[in-house]
Amino acid sequence: MRRRVAAALAVVGLVTACATTGQWAYEKKGATPARLDHDLATCRSESLDPSVFGLTAEQRVDRTRLNRCMERKGYAVRRVE
């Protein structure tokens, strides 16, 4: 019984995560892939919201704060459908 409940909760968590996680593009003229990765890592760590439940750190990121951080670093932020 406990396994079924745990499995059901895991499925709900994964479905919710997939439904709420969108794709975003961050563009900055002259930025190398290494610079983009570094800036994203910095902004992700600044944007973690410990009050939000998520199975991964990415699910606990406040996307609005992350996007504002990237904009402050000079990136154009846009949602990719």
PAZAPA-4460 file (N, C-alpha, C; in steps of 0.05 Angstrom, whole numbers, plus 32768, in hexadecimal, padded with zeros to 4 digits):
% residues 81
    n_x    n_y    n_z   ca_x   ca_y   ca_z    c_x    c_y    c_z   seq   type   mol
   8010   7FE8   8000   8000   8000   8000   8011   8019   8000     1      M     A
   8026   801A   8011   8038   8031   8012   8046   8036   7FF7     2      R     A
   804D   8020   7FEA   805A   8023   7FD0   8048   802F   7FBC     3      R     A
   802F   8028   7FBC   801C   8033   7FA9   8018   8051   7FAE     4      R     A
   8016   8058   7FC7   8012   8075   7FCE   802B   8084   7FC5     5      V     A
   8043   8079   7FCB   805C   8087   7FC4   805E   8089   7FA6     6      A     A
   8057   8074   7F98   8058   8075   7F7A   8045   8089   7F6F     7      A     A
   802D   808A   7F7A   8019   809D   7F71   8022   80BA   7F76     8      A     A
   802E   80BF   7F8D   8038   80DA   7F93   804F   80E1   7F80     9      L     A
   8060   80CE   7F7A   8076   80D3   7F67   806C   80DA   7F4C    10      A     A
   8058   80CB   7F42   804C   80D1   7F28   8040   80EC   7F28    11      V     A
   8031   80F3   7F3C   8024   810D   7F3E   8039   8123   7F3D    12      V     A
   804F   811F   7F4C   8065   8133   7F4D   8072   8136   7F32    13      G     A
   8076   8120   7F24   8083   8122   7F0A   8071   812F   7EF5    14      L     A
   8057   8128   7EF6   8044   8134   7EE3   8042   8152   7EE8    15      V     A
   8040   815A   7F01   803F   8176   7F09   8058   8185   7F00    16      T     A
   806F   8179   7F04   8088   8185   7EFC   8089   8189   7EDE    17      A     A
   8081   8175   7ECF   8082   8177   7EB2   806E   818C   7EA8    18      C     A
   8058   818F   7EB5   8044   81A2   7EAD   804C   81BF   7EB3    19      A     A
   805B   81C3   7EC8   8061   81DE   7ED0   807D   81E8   7EC6    20      T     A
   808D   81D6   7EBD   80A8   81DD   7EB5   80A7   81E4   7E97    21      T     A
   80AC   81FD   7E90   80AD   8205   7E75   80CA   8207   7E6B    22      G     A
   80CC   820C   7E52   80E7   8210   7E46   80EC   822E   7E43    23      Q     A
   8104   8236   7E4A   810B   8252   7E49   8125   8255   7E39    24      W     A
   8127   826B   7E2B   8140   8271   7E1C   814C   828A   7E28    25      A     A
   8166   8289   7E2B   8176   82A0   7E36   818B   82A6   7E21    26      Y     A
   8189   82BF   7E16   819B   82C7   7E01   81AA   82E0   7E08    27      E     A
   81C4   82E0   7E03   81D4   82F7   7E08   81EA   82F7   7DF4    28      K     A
   81ED   830D   7DE5   8201   830F   7DD0   821D   830B   7DDC    29      K     A
   822C   82F9   7DD0   8247   82F4   7DD9   824A   82E1   7DF1    30      G     A
   8234   82D8   7DFC   8236   82C5   7E13   823C   82A9   7E09    31      A     A
   8250   829E   7E14   8258   8282   7E0D   8246   826F   7E1C    32      T     A
   8245   8256   7E13   8235   8242   7E21   823E   823F   7E3E    33      P     A
   8258   8241   7E43   8263   823E   7E5E   8259   8256   7E70    34      A     A
   8259   826E   7E64   824F   8286   7E73   8232   8283   7E79    35      R     A
   8222   8279   7E65   8205   8275   7E6A   8201   8261   7E80    36      L     A
   820F   824B   7E7F   820C   8237   7E95   8213   8242   7EB0    37      D     A
   8228   8252   7EB1   8231   825E   7ECB   821C   8271   7ED5    38      H     A
   8212   8282   7EC3   81FE   8296   7ECB   81E4   8288   7ED4    39      D     A
   81DC   8273   7EC5   81C3   8265   7ECD   81C7   8257   7EE8    40      L     A
   81DE   824C   7EED   81E2   823F   7F07   81E1   8253   7F1D    41      A     A
   81ED   826A   7F19   81ED   827F   7F2D   81D1   8289   7F33    42      T     A
   81C2   828E   7F1D   81A6   8297   7F21   8194   8282   7F2C    43      C     A
   8198   8269   7F25   8188   8253   7F31   818C   8252   7F4F    44      R     A
   81A5   8254   7F57   81AB   8252   7F74   819F   8269   7F83    45      S     A
   819E   8281   7F76   8192   8298   7F83   8174   8297   7F83    46      E     A
   8168   8286   7F72   814B   8285   7F6E   813E   826E   7F7B    47      S     A
   814D   825D   7F89   8140   8246   7F96   812D   8250   7FAC    48      L     A
   8116   8244   7FAC   8102   824B   7FC0   80FE   8233   7FD2    49      D     A
   8109   8233   7FEA   8107   821C   7FFC   80EB   8215   8005    50      P     A
   80D9   8228   8002   80BD   8222   800B   80AD   8213   7FF6    51      S     A
   80B8   8210   7FDE   80AA   8201   7FC8   80B3   81E4   7FC8    52      V     A
   809F   81D2   7FC6   80A5   81B6   7FC5   80AC   81AE   7FA8    53      F     A
   80C1   819F   7FA5   80C8   8195   7F8B   80DB   817D   7F8E    54      G     A
   80DA   816B   7F7B   80EC   8154   7F7D   8109   815B   7F75    55      L     A
   810C   816F   7F65   8127   8178   7F5D   812A   8195   7F64    56      T     A
   8143   819E   7F64   8149   81BA   7F69   813C   81CC   7F54    57      A     A
   813B   81C3   7F3B   812F   81D2   7F25   8112   81D8   7F2B    58      E     A
   8104   81C5   7F38   80E8   81C9   7F3E   80E4   81DD   7F55    59      Q     A
   80F9   81E3   7F64   80F6   81F5   7F7A   8100   8212   7F72    60      R     A
   8106   8216   7F59   8110   8230   7F50   80F8   8242   7F4B    61      V     A
   80FA   825A   7F55   80E6   826F   7F4F   80EE   827A   7F33    62      D     A
   80DF   8272   7F1F   80E6   8279   7F03   80E6   8297   7EFF    63      R     A
   80D4   82A5   7F0B   80D4   82C3   7F08   80EE   82CF   7F12    64      T     A
   80F7   82C6   7F2A   8110   82D0   7F35   8128   82C8   7F24    65      R     A
   8128   82B0   7F19   813D   82A7   7F08   813E   82B8   7EEF    66      L     A
   8128   82BD   7EE2   8127   82CD   7ECA   8130   82EA   7ECF    67      N     A
   8128   82F5   7EE6   8131   8310   7EEC   814F   8311   7EF0    68      R     A
   815A   82FD   7EFD   8176   82FB   7F01   8185   82FA   7EE6    69      C     A
   817B   82E9   7ED4   8188   82E7   7EBA   8186   8302   7EAA    70      M     A
   8170   830F   7EAD   816D   8329   7EA0   8181   833D   7EAB    71      E     A
   8185   833D   7EC6   8199   834F   7ED2   81B5   8349   7EC7    72      R     A
   81B9   8330   7EBF   81D4   8329   7EB4   81D6   832F   7E96    73      K     A
   81C0   833B   7E8B   81C1   8344   7E6F   81B5   8331   7E5B    74      G     A
   81A7   831C   7E64   819B   8309   7E52   817F   8311   7E4A    75      Y     A
   8178   830B   7E31   815C   830D   7E28   814F   82F3   7E2F    76      A     A
   8139   82F4   7E3D   812B   82DC   7E47   8111   82D9   7E37    77      V     A
   810D   82C1   7E2D   80F3   82BC   7E1F   80EB   829F   7E24    78      R     A
   80D1   829B   7E24   80C6   8280   7E28   80C5   8273   7E0C    79      R     A
   80CD   825A   7E0B   80CC   824A   7DF2   80B5   8237   7DF4    80      V     A
   80A4   8237   7DE1   808C   8226   7DE1   8092   820B   7DD8    81      E     A
***
